Amino acid sequence: MQMRLTDDDVQEVLLELHLPPEFAAENGIGESHVQLDHRLGNFSRTQIWFDGIHLSYGMVALNQPVRIRVEMDTPVLEMHFSLHGSFRSQLTGSSVGGHTYNHQQHNLIYTPGFEGRFEIDSTENQLFEVNFSESYVNRFIAGNEKLMRGMAEQMARREIALLSRHNRPITPAMNALIRDIMDCRKTGLMKRLFLEAKVLELFMLQLEQFNTDVPTERDTCLKTGDHERLEAAKALLEGDLQAPGSLLSIAHQVGLNDYKLKRGFKEVYGTTLFGYWHDLRMAEARRLLCEGKKAVGEVADAIGYQNPHHFTAAFKKKYGVLPSQLNR
């Protein structure tokens, strides 16, 4: 695979990436890291690849809005996650047209090799992407075309395709998997097995969400700057699993009224403010239990439950098993 990123305003090549066919790696797994300090801003990117799978993630901190031309010569199915910031893409010769990704949104896109442009206005952006080779993803599509809706037919015709014109919100479970992938410190075969398992679980969650949630067109209550305030509210929840405060106090802290915080959070993240917080607490509890270093009561206390029985009931309702079953 060859990819080139060019500053569209001055025709300056910013980055060129060359990966082997089918993302094959001589030693089972390949990895590279890029750090770029440029007049446009700072860019960091990690690339990891092994048979059929290519992961790419990092940060972009811009000094000004930019237009980037992207060229890629290889067909891929891409799981795209916009972790922070927003941008708009325009793929040449695509019936998809322009498509915008906002904070904490994801989608699935097929490109048979393409040329297009990205317009980035946010000063800080964090992206996480997984590219599957055609041969790898065909293992899932064959006989399961309904999971991919009409996208499978467009892939067969070598047409650029989105799984849906409507992005979906990234869930706490997805964020946890992405964090596990980016924080992985394993090496060699163990790293490859770990990453492939996490990627496939993330792919499953993505397909599951697209096939169970049917969004409708709706008016938005959000204005310029509100996405950043919602992101700040989400960060408050993530930073305090015990007692982040009331809806009203969080709204005051981030500069929104409680109505806009409540409605806007549901619009952007697909769940209520405290539904998201509950999922965060349960995900952290599950992680601590699987580590096996804390008793059930200690885990309950760590995430703010004063009554271990209430924690046990909530955990059982969420995951279908008792916390003690993971703590053995």
Secondary structure, DSSP 8 states (H G I E B T S, - for coil): -EEEEEETTTTEEEEEEE--GGG--TTS-EEEEEEEEETTEEEEEEEEEETTEEEEEEEEEESS-EEEEEEEEEEEEEEEEEEES-EEEEETT-TT-EEEE-TTEEEEEEEEEEEEEEEE--SEEEEEEEEEEHHHHHHHHTT-GGGGTTHHHHHHTT--EES-SS-EE--HHHHHHHHHHHT----HHHHHHHHHHHHHHHHHHHHHHHHH-----------TTHHHHHHHHHHHHHH-SS----HHHHHHHHT--HHHHHHHHHHHHSS-HHHHHHHHHHHHHHHHHHHT-S-HHHHHHHTT-S-HHHHHHHHHHHHSS-HHHH--
